[in-house]
Amino acid sequence: MSMGGTECEHRDLEYLGEQKSEEGSNKYYLCKSCKGVIIIAPNMRGAYFVKRAGS
């Protein structure tokens, strides 16, 4: 999964949970390698990568 030009491939993920939205539920995953958070939008409409501060 290529997200935002990062060098990490985000292969070692930990499921953090989900948050309900108007269209369904956003699913949150922690990349154990780079400590970034990946958010998967409902119906796979989009994926977002949030890099932790100081990473």
C-alpha positions in Angstrom: 0.0 0.0 0.0 1.6 3.2 -1.1 0.5 6.2 1.0 1.7 9.7 0.6 5.1 8.9 -0.8 6.3 7.2 2.4 9.1 4.6 2.3 7.3 2.2 4.5 5.1 -0.5 2.8 2.7 -0.7 5.8 2.7 -4.5 5.9 2.7 -5.1 9.6 -0.7 -3.6 10.7 -2.6 -3.7 14.0 -6.4 -3.1 13.9 -7.2 -0.3 16.2 -11.0 -0.1 15.8 -13.6 1.7 13.9 -15.6 4.9 14.1 -19.0 5.3 12.6 -19.6 7.9 9.9 -22.5 9.0 7.8 -21.6 6.4 5.1 -20.6 3.5 7.3 -17.5 3.0 9.5 -14.0 4.2 9.1 -11.5 1.5 10.1 -8.2 2.5 11.8 -4.9 0.5 11.6 -1.6 1.2 13.2 1.5 0.4 11.1 3.9 -1.3 13.6 6.9 -0.4 11.4 6.5 3.4 11.0 3.9 4.0 13.8 1.6 5.8 11.3 -2.1 5.4 11.3 -4.0 4.2 8.2 -7.7 5.1 7.9 -9.8 3.1 5.5 -13.0 4.9 4.5 -16.4 3.0 4.1 -16.8 1.0 0.9 -13.1 1.3 0.2 -13.8 4.8 -1.2 -10.4 6.0 0.1 -7.5 5.3 2.4 -5.6 8.0 4.3 -2.3 7.8 6.0 -1.5 9.9 9.1 2.1 10.1 10.1 2.7 10.5 13.8 4.5 13.6 15.0 8.2 13.1 15.4 8.2 10.1 13.0 
